[in-house]
Amino acid sequence: MSASTIAIATISTPQPARAEQLTLENLVQQAASKDPATAQEAIAKLRDFKNVGVDAFWKTYQSELPNNPQLRASLDAICQQKDCDASRLYWYKDLETAKAASKETGKPILSLRLLGNLNDELSCANSRFFRTALYPNAAVSQLLRDRFILHWQSERPVPKVTIDFGDGRKLEQTLTGNSIHYILDSEGRPIDAVPGLYSPQVFITNLKSAESVFQSLRGTNGDLDLRREILTKYHRDRYAKLAENWQADLTRLRLPLQPLLPLTVTDPKASAMLASRLTIGKAMVELPTLSRTNGEPLAEFTTTSQFSKLSDENWARLARLYQNRVYLDRGSLNIMQRKLSPTASMPTVVSSFERAIAQDTVRNEYVFHAQIHNWFANGEFMDSDPAVFVALNRRVYDQLFLTPASDPWLGLVNENVYSGISKVN
């Protein structure tokens, strides 16, 4: 072969990559178009590039995104997540496609269930907090991009209330709802679940633990008995460690010792008030409105949790044991600053939010996550049928989050209280 032939061959090999790069550049420019049809078509094609498409758009407009709502909306559409400029996370909307990606990459699936949609400003409160405290966190976003396939699905629409002040100003907010991250294998079967809002640091710890189990399960070569053995041991060990920490924390606070396991709700009755009381961050946002619209007495829920003998005051004391481990990084602070009123005190808001995150973290671990570990440790939700994921999710929303599918009103309508309004349909 002549030298000229070798040179031609060497030059020609990178051409497909260059053509793809030109395509990406064109699509990025078109996705930022002010013509809706052009932008929509380009955004759909950029989603086919997955994380590469997200990164290409973000790198091109990085300096403009903070002050350009239109560009942020385009990136959100590519990611299918609101405020994606802070996290750069690509989310699948279809579980079957996510499963295929998991099989191809050897990564576990992180599947989020929420009320509303992750790409809407007004999804449920906890999912909004995920977009503030978790996804923009540098360590969290890097972990999710590198080691997980991300998927989200709406559990049901999120209830909203609008207050019209009569002068053109309107206040709109959500009323109830909770969110949960499931770690799934490549067949869509549950390995673990991280319920509700956590500090970034504990969220990362939980995800890494579940990912290590996923990798162990990949080595079972379809042996269902071995799979069950690995999962059972993992959840028994995790539950035992939680129980040990629980007793140690009660001792440190000089509180009476009590079992870790919460009360089991076998016949759930939806109550938006009680559901909000189970989470501190959500309660701060929702209870002021709920207490005026729901017809249930607030005092009924302010002293003790249905799931534990600890009072709210003692939960707060317990959370303070871990407060120094809860901190928001610059990515989260930037999102908060963008959404706050100009007259708000940033230090005050951040401090209050971090305290709420600390309380939610300990409650979610000692109440919700403990119960989930116990279910798995007792051999539940381990069938090879992927439908077991549906059953687990139903149990979580029915018995832990107290928002059962059997109540279309999510506990917001009390049929035994006269309202003077014709019956709802």
C-alpha positions as CSV (number, residue, x, y, z in Angstrom):
1,M,0.0,0.0,0.0
2,S,1.4,3.4,-0.9
3,A,2.1,6.3,1.5
4,S,-0.6,8.3,-0.2
5,T,-3.2,5.6,0.3
6,I,-2.3,5.3,4.0
7,A,-2.7,9.0,4.4
8,I,-6.1,9.0,2.7
9,A,-7.3,6.1,5.0
10,T,-6.0,7.9,8.1
11,I,-7.8,11.1,7.2
12,S,-11.1,9.4,6.3
13,T,-11.7,7.5,9.5
14,P,-12.9,10.4,11.8
15,Q,-15.5,11.6,9.3
16,P,-18.6,9.9,10.9
17,A,-17.8,11.5,14.3
18,R,-17.4,14.9,12.6
19,A,-20.7,14.5,10.8
20,E,-22.4,13.6,14.0
21,Q,-20.8,16.7,15.7
22,L,-22.1,18.9,12.9
23,T,-25.6,17.4,13.3
24,L,-25.4,18.1,17.1
25,E,-24.3,21.7,16.5
26,N,-27.2,22.3,14.1
27,L,-29.8,20.7,16.4
28,V,-28.5,22.8,19.3
29,Q,-28.9,26.0,17.3
30,Q,-32.4,25.0,16.1
31,A,-33.5,24.0,19.6
32,A,-32.9,27.5,20.7
33,S,-35.0,28.9,17.9
34,K,-37.8,31.3,18.7
35,D,-39.9,29.4,16.2
36,P,-41.8,26.8,18.3
37,A,-42.1,24.2,15.5
38,T,-38.4,24.4,14.7
39,A,-37.4,24.2,18.4
40,Q,-39.7,21.4,19.2
41,E,-38.5,19.2,16.3
42,A,-34.8,19.8,17.2
43,I,-35.5,19.1,20.9
44,A,-37.0,15.8,20.1
45,K,-34.0,14.8,18.0
46,L,-31.6,16.0,20.7
47,R,-33.3,13.7,23.1
48,D,-32.2,10.8,20.9
49,F,-28.6,11.8,21.8
50,K,-29.4,11.5,25.5
51,N,-26.7,12.9,27.8
52,V,-24.6,13.9,24.8
53,G,-27.5,16.1,23.6
54,V,-27.9,17.6,27.0
55,D,-24.2,18.4,27.4
56,A,-24.0,19.9,23.9
57,F,-26.8,22.3,24.5
58,W,-25.6,23.2,28.0
59,K,-22.0,23.9,26.8
60,T,-23.2,26.1,24.0
61,Y,-25.4,28.3,26.1
62,Q,-23.8,27.9,29.5
63,S,-23.2,31.6,30.1
64,E,-26.6,32.6,28.9
65,L,-28.8,30.0,30.7
66,P,-29.0,31.7,34.1
67,N,-30.6,34.8,32.6
68,N,-32.5,33.4,29.7
69,P,-35.8,31.6,30.5
70,Q,-36.4,30.5,26.9
71,L,-33.1,28.7,26.8
72,R,-33.7,27.1,30.1
73,A,-37.1,25.9,28.9
74,S,-35.5,24.3,25.9
75,L,-32.9,22.5,28.0
76,D,-35.7,21.4,30.4
77,A,-37.5,19.9,27.4
78,I,-34.3,18.0,26.4
79,C,-33.8,16.7,29.9
80,Q,-37.5,16.3,30.8
81,Q,-36.7,18.0,34.1
82,K,-37.4,21.5,35.4
83,D,-34.2,23.5,36.3
84,C,-32.0,21.1,34.3
85,D,-29.4,23.8,33.7
86,A,-28.3,23.2,37.3
87,S,-28.2,19.4,37.1
88,R,-27.7,18.4,33.4
89,L,-29.5,15.1,34.0
90,Y,-31.2,13.2,31.2
91,W,-34.4,11.4,32.2
92,Y,-36.3,8.7,30.4
93,K,-40.0,8.8,30.4
94,D,-40.6,5.2,29.3
95,L,-39.5,2.4,31.6
96,E,-39.0,-0.1,28.8
97,T,-36.6,2.2,27.1
98,A,-34.8,2.8,30.4
99,K,-34.6,-1.0,30.9
100,A,-33.0,-1.4,27.5
101,A,-30.4,1.3,28.4
102,S,-29.7,-0.4,31.7
103,K,-29.0,-3.7,29.9
104,E,-26.8,-1.9,27.4
105,T,-24.7,0.1,29.9
106,G,-24.7,-2.3,32.9
107,K,-26.1,0.5,35.1
108,P,-29.0,0.3,37.6
109,I,-32.2,2.3,37.0
110,L,-33.1,5.1,39.4
111,S,-36.9,5.4,38.9
112,L,-38.6,8.4,40.4
113,R,-42.4,8.4,41.2
114,L,-44.0,11.7,42.0
115,L,-47.3,13.6,41.9
116,G,-47.3,15.8,38.8
117,N,-44.5,16.0,36.3
118,L,-40.8,16.5,36.9
119,N,-40.6,19.0,34.0
120,D,-43.3,21.2,35.5
121,E,-42.6,24.0,38.0
122,L,-45.6,22.9,40.1
123,S,-44.9,19.2,40.7
124,C,-45.4,17.9,44.2
125,A,-43.3,19.7,46.9
126,N,-40.8,17.0,47.5
127,S,-40.0,16.6,43.8
128,R,-39.4,20.4,43.7
129,F,-37.1,20.0,46.7
130,F,-35.2,17.2,44.8
131,R,-34.6,19.7,42.0
132,T,-33.2,22.1,44.6
133,A,-31.3,20.1,47.2
134,L,-30.3,16.9,45.3
135,Y,-30.1,17.1,41.6
136,P,-28.0,20.3,41.4
137,N,-25.6,19.1,44.0
138,A,-22.3,18.5,42.3
139,A,-21.6,15.1,43.9
140,V,-25.2,13.9,43.4
141,S,-25.5,14.9,39.7
142,Q,-22.1,13.4,38.9
143,L,-23.1,10.1,40.5
144,L,-26.5,10.0,38.7
145,R,-24.9,10.9,35.3
146,D,-22.1,8.4,35.6
147,R,-23.7,5.4,37.3
148,F,-27.5,5.4,36.9
149,I,-30.1,5.3,34.2
150,L,-32.7,7.9,35.2
151,H,-36.4,7.5,34.7
152,W,-39.5,9.2,36.1
153,Q,-43.2,8.5,36.0
154,S,-46.1,10.5,37.4
155,E,-48.1,8.7,40.1
156,R,-51.1,10.9,39.6
157,P,-51.7,14.7,39.0
158,V,-50.8,16.9,41.8
159,P,-53.6,18.9,43.4
160,K,-53.2,22.7,43.2
161,V,-54.9,25.7,44.7
162,T,-54.9,29.2,43.3
163,I,-55.5,32.4,45.4
164,D,-56.6,35.3,43.3
165,F,-55.8,38.7,45.0
166,G,-58.1,40.5,42.5
167,D,-55.4,42.9,41.3
168,G,-53.7,40.7,38.7
169,R,-51.6,38.8,41.3
170,K,-52.2,35.1,41.8
171,L,-50.6,32.7,44.3
172,E,-50.6,29.1,43.1
173,Q,-49.2,26.2,45.0
174,T,-49.6,22.4,45.5
175,L,-51.4,20.9,48.4
176,T,-50.2,17.4,49.0
177,G,-48.2,14.5,47.5
178,N,-44.9,12.6,48.1
179,S,-42.1,11.3,46.0
180,I,-39.8,8.3,46.1
181,H,-36.7,7.1,44.2
182,Y,-36.7,3.3,43.4
183,I,-33.5,1.5,42.5
184,L,-34.3,-1.1,39.9
185,D,-32.4,-3.9,38.1
186,S,-32.3,-4.1,34.3
187,E,-35.6,-6.1,34.3
188,G,-37.3,-3.3,36.2
189,R,-37.4,-5.3,39.5
190,P,-36.9,-3.3,42.7
191,I,-33.7,-3.6,44.7
192,D,-34.3,-0.7,47.2
193,A,-36.2,2.5,47.5
194,V,-35.2,6.0,48.9
195,P,-38.5,7.5,50.2
196,G,-39.0,11.3,50.3
197,L,-36.5,14.1,50.8
198,Y,-32.9,13.4,52.1
199,S,-29.8,15.3,52.6
200,P,-27.4,15.0,49.6
201,Q,-24.9,13.2,51.7
202,V,-27.3,10.4,52.9
203,F,-29.0,10.2,49.5
204,I,-25.6,9.4,48.0
205,T,-24.8,6.8,50.6
206,N,-28.2,5.0,50.0
207,L,-27.7,5.1,46.2
208,K,-24.1,3.7,46.4
209,S,-25.3,0.9,48.7
210,A,-28.1,-0.1,46.4
211,E,-25.8,0.1,43.4
212,S,-23.4,-2.4,45.0
213,V,-26.2,-4.8,45.4
214,F,-27.2,-4.3,41.7
215,Q,-23.7,-5.3,40.7
216,S,-23.8,-8.4,43.0
217,L,-27.1,-9.4,41.4
218,R,-25.6,-9.2,37.9
219,G,-23.3,-12.0,38.9
220,T,-26.2,-14.4,39.7
221,N,-26.7,-15.4,36.1
222,G,-30.5,-15.7,36.5
223,D,-30.3,-17.8,39.7
224,L,-33.5,-16.6,41.4
225,D,-32.7,-18.3,44.7
226,L,-29.3,-16.6,44.9
227,R,-30.9,-13.3,43.9
228,R,-33.3,-13.7,46.8
229,E,-30.5,-14.6,49.2
230,I,-28.5,-11.5,48.3
231,L,-31.4,-9.2,48.6
232,T,-32.6,-10.6,51.8
233,K,-29.2,-10.3,53.4
234,Y,-28.8,-6.8,52.2
235,H,-32.1,-5.6,53.6
236,R,-31.7,-7.5,56.9
237,D,-28.2,-5.9,57.4
238,R,-29.5,-2.5,56.5
239,Y,-32.5,-2.8,58.9
240,A,-30.3,-4.1,61.7
241,K,-27.9,-1.1,61.3
242,L,-30.8,1.3,61.4
243,A,-32.2,-0.4,64.5
244,E,-28.8,-0.1,66.2
245,N,-28.5,3.6,65.3
246,W,-32.1,4.2,66.4
247,Q,-31.4,2.8,69.9
248,A,-28.2,4.7,70.1
249,D,-29.9,8.0,69.2
250,L,-32.6,7.5,71.7
251,T,-30.0,6.8,74.4
252,R,-28.1,10.0,73.4
253,L,-31.3,12.0,73.8
254,R,-32.2,10.2,77.1
255,L,-35.5,9.1,75.7
256,P,-37.3,5.8,76.5
257,L,-36.2,3.0,74.2
258,Q,-38.8,1.7,71.7
259,P,-38.8,-0.6,68.7
260,L,-37.7,0.9,65.4
261,L,-40.6,-0.5,63.3
262,P,-43.5,2.0,62.9
263,L,-47.1,1.1,63.1
264,T,-48.4,-0.7,60.1
265,V,-51.4,0.9,58.3
266,T,-53.4,-2.0,56.8
267,D,-56.6,-0.1,56.0
268,P,-55.4,3.3,54.9
269,K,-57.7,6.3,54.9
270,A,-56.3,9.3,53.1
271,S,-55.8,12.5,55.0
272,A,-53.9,15.3,53.3
273,M,-53.3,16.9,56.7
274,L,-51.7,13.7,58.2
275,A,-49.8,13.0,55.0
276,S,-48.3,16.5,55.1
277,R,-47.4,16.1,58.8
278,L,-45.2,13.1,58.0
279,T,-42.7,15.3,56.1
280,I,-41.3,18.5,57.6
281,G,-40.2,20.3,54.4
282,K,-43.6,19.7,52.7
283,A,-45.5,20.7,55.9
284,M,-43.8,24.1,56.0
285,V,-45.2,24.8,52.5
286,E,-48.6,23.0,52.6
287,L,-50.0,23.2,56.1
288,P,-50.8,26.9,56.1
289,T,-53.2,26.4,53.2
290,L,-54.4,22.9,54.1
291,S,-55.4,24.1,57.6
292,R,-57.8,26.6,55.9
293,T,-59.2,24.3,53.2
294,N,-59.4,20.8,54.6
295,G,-61.8,20.9,57.5
296,E,-59.6,18.7,59.8
297,P,-58.3,20.1,63.1
298,L,-54.6,20.9,62.8
299,A,-54.0,20.2,66.6
300,E,-54.8,16.6,66.0
301,F,-51.5,16.2,64.1
302,T,-49.1,18.5,65.9
303,T,-48.1,16.4,68.9
304,T,-47.2,12.9,67.8
305,S,-46.7,11.0,64.6
306,Q,-49.0,8.2,63.7
307,F,-45.8,6.1,63.0
308,S,-43.8,6.7,66.2
309,K,-44.1,7.6,69.8
310,L,-41.7,10.5,69.3
311,S,-43.1,14.0,69.4
312,D,-42.3,16.6,66.8
313,E,-40.0,18.3,69.3
314,N,-38.0,15.1,69.9
315,W,-37.8,14.4,66.1
316,A,-36.3,17.9,65.9
317,R,-33.8,17.1,68.7
318,L,-32.8,13.9,66.9
319,A,-32.3,15.7,63.7
320,R,-30.0,18.2,65.4
321,L,-27.6,15.2,66.2
322,Y,-26.9,15.1,62.4
323,Q,-27.4,18.8,61.5
324,N,-23.8,19.4,60.8
325,R,-23.9,16.7,58.0
326,V,-26.6,18.6,56.1
327,Y,-25.4,21.3,53.8
328,L,-26.4,22.7,50.4
329,D,-23.7,23.3,47.8
330,R,-23.4,26.2,45.4
331,G,-25.6,24.5,42.7
332,S,-28.4,24.3,45.2
333,L,-27.9,27.8,46.5
334,N,-28.0,29.2,43.0
335,I,-31.4,27.6,42.3
336,M,-32.7,28.9,45.6
337,Q,-31.5,32.4,44.9
338,R,-33.1,32.4,41.5
339,K,-36.5,31.4,42.9
340,L,-36.6,33.6,46.1
341,S,-38.2,37.0,46.4
342,P,-35.7,39.9,46.2
343,T,-36.8,40.9,49.7
344,A,-36.2,37.4,51.2
345,S,-33.3,36.8,53.6
346,M,-31.2,34.1,51.9
347,P,-29.3,33.0,55.0
348,T,-32.6,32.6,56.9
349,V,-34.3,30.6,54.1
350,V,-31.2,28.4,53.7
351,S,-30.9,27.7,57.4
352,S,-34.6,26.8,57.7
353,F,-34.5,24.6,54.6
354,E,-31.4,22.7,55.9
355,R,-33.1,22.1,59.2
356,A,-36.2,20.7,57.4
357,I,-34.0,18.5,55.3
358,A,-32.2,17.1,58.4
359,Q,-35.6,16.3,60.0
360,D,-36.9,14.7,56.9
361,T,-33.8,12.6,56.5
362,V,-34.0,11.0,60.0
363,R,-37.8,10.5,59.7
364,N,-37.5,9.0,56.3
365,E,-34.7,6.6,57.3
366,Y,-36.2,5.5,60.7
367,V,-39.8,5.4,59.6
368,F,-40.3,4.9,55.8
369,H,-37.0,3.3,54.8
370,A,-37.0,1.0,57.8
371,Q,-40.4,-0.4,56.8
372,I,-39.2,-0.9,53.2
373,H,-36.1,-2.8,54.4
374,N,-38.4,-4.9,56.7
375,W,-40.7,-5.8,53.8
376,F,-37.8,-7.0,51.7
377,A,-36.1,-8.7,54.7
378,N,-39.3,-10.8,55.2
379,G,-39.1,-12.0,51.6
380,E,-41.7,-9.6,50.0
381,F,-41.3,-8.0,46.6
382,M,-38.7,-10.4,45.3
383,D,-40.6,-12.3,42.6
384,S,-39.0,-12.4,39.2
385,D,-42.1,-10.9,37.7
386,P,-41.4,-7.1,37.0
387,A,-45.0,-6.4,38.1
388,V,-43.7,-6.7,41.6
389,F,-42.5,-3.1,41.2
390,V,-46.1,-2.0,40.7
391,A,-47.1,-3.8,43.9
392,L,-44.3,-2.2,46.0
393,N,-45.2,1.3,44.7
394,R,-48.8,0.7,45.6
395,R,-47.9,-0.4,49.1
396,V,-45.7,2.7,49.6
397,Y,-48.3,5.2,48.5
398,D,-51.1,3.4,50.3
399,Q,-49.5,2.6,53.7
400,L,-46.5,4.9,54.0
401,F,-47.4,8.1,52.2
402,L,-51.1,7.8,53.1
403,T,-52.2,8.8,49.6
404,P,-54.0,5.6,48.5
405,A,-55.2,5.3,44.9
406,S,-58.6,4.3,46.4
407,D,-59.2,7.9,47.3
408,P,-59.5,10.1,44.2
409,W,-59.5,13.2,46.4
410,L,-56.2,12.5,48.3
411,G,-57.9,13.2,51.6
412,L,-58.8,16.7,50.6
413,V,-62.6,16.1,50.7
414,N,-64.3,15.2,54.0
415,E,-67.7,13.8,53.1
416,N,-68.9,14.2,56.7
417,V,-68.4,17.9,56.8
418,Y,-71.1,20.2,55.3
419,S,-69.6,22.8,52.9
420,G,-72.8,24.3,51.4
421,I,-71.4,23.3,47.9
422,S,-73.0,20.8,45.6
423,K,-71.5,17.3,45.9
424,V,-68.2,16.9,44.0
425,N,-68.2,14.4,41.1
